[in-house]
Amino acid sequence: METTGNGADRRFMDTLNAQLRRRAMIRTMGVCTVLLVGATSLVACGSDPLVPDDPGAAGDGSLGEALEFVRAAHDLPALAGMIVREGGIVETAAVGTRVAGGSEQVTTDDLWHIGSITKSMTSTVVARLAEEGLLPWSTTVSQALPDLVPRMHAAYADVTFSELVTHTSGLREEIHEVPIWSTLEDDVGPGTVDERREWAAQLLAAAPARSGGEHLYSNAGYIVAGAMLEAISSKSWETLIQEEVFQPLGITTGGFGAPRGPGPRDQPWGHTRDGGRWNPFAPGPGADNPAALGPAGTVHMSLADMALYAQAHLARGRGQGGLLEPASFARLHTPAPGTAYAAGWGLEEQPWTGGVALAHSGSNNRWYARLWLAPARDFALFTVTNAAGDPGEEGTNAAAVLLIERFEAAFGR
């Protein structure tokens, strides 16, 4: 299983822009549209059938009602969405069931797997430790992991934290093509420092896939960054992210791997599509990536706690600090030279964001989540489903369009 990021975020921006332009044209011209959803033709005049033009037209106009329309159109087990500003959550709702075909309804208090959105959290840990003077951003792989130098390809000796978290280190995409993968594949228990360090060692032993400075999205860079953090701090990545991100922000539900509850269906399960049906995965082997992949994408948390994280990064748009100094936020949000990727964020300037949008999606091939921020407008949205593949990507995108339009209706452009 892999987490998603740069390519999916590019598709998200392109599709979202196209939907917003089409919906603006529809409202202006009263055009009728026809889309196919599965074997069913949906026809709508004055609206996009996948995202209600007027969510209140069929009922109370609540976000839950609107999300239910999207969830049903994309045949997702569950779907949740949230609009966030400085003052907190503007709107939030969760619809559907924790397990496809089950009766247990999701709630806004449930836990959701966020996949590669975890990457920006790992980068935030680096920034926090840099501010504390524990490490500079220029720390190299060979400085942090000197005992691995004899096994390391020479091209990686001077690779820095900055290059690792912006995907400009040259490391390969194929994190599973090293011997340790076969022993980690079904390991969803607590990750160990030794496992992560050995995985990093084997990744660093392979020849680079790109020249240094060239962008290549890869989970490998974050596995190596996690091993470096652990070596320098003498703490596990799991402990560091709790101490440096969760606790300072008051996040109490942040955890790792597939969400678990005391009962078998007390939290949502992830799903894959199998022969036209959703195949559910209970927490356990096969429900998530190996725990050693943690720095690249194994965090889960509640909607309310994701809002706290989004608010912390929105502070940059107000020129404020908080979790970090403004200069540190600026560093996290500034792309590597010649790229559109910062430290765990894809960037793009759009008219509807009032400036630069920061976005990331995440999937462990069982869930699909996306978070995007418009700091200039003090606006964040989060959409997530307990399903992956095209339905998960497209459904969370449709929900994002809906949330943008609800934000515009409430706060203007």
Secondary structure, DSSP 8 states (H G I E B T S, - for coil): -----HHHHHHHHHHHHHHHHHHHHHHHH--EEEEEETTEEEEEESSBTTB-SSTTTTSS--HHHHHHHHHHHTT-SEEEEEEEETTEEEEEEEEEBSSTT-S-B--TTSEEE-GGGHHHHHHHHHHHHHHTTS--TT-BHHHH-GGGGGGS-GGGTT-BHHHHHTT-S---S-TTSSTTHHHHTT--S---HHHHHHHHHHHHHS--SS-TTS----THHHHHHHHHHHHHHSS-HHHHHIIIIIHHHT--S-EESS---SSTTSS--EEEEETTEEEEE-SSTTSSS-GGGHHHH-EEEEHHHHHHHHHHHHGGGGT--SSS-HHHHHHHTS--TTSSB-SS-EEEEEGGGTEEEEEEEE--SS-EEEEEEEGGGTEEEEEEES--HHHHHHHHHHHHHHHHHHHHHHH--
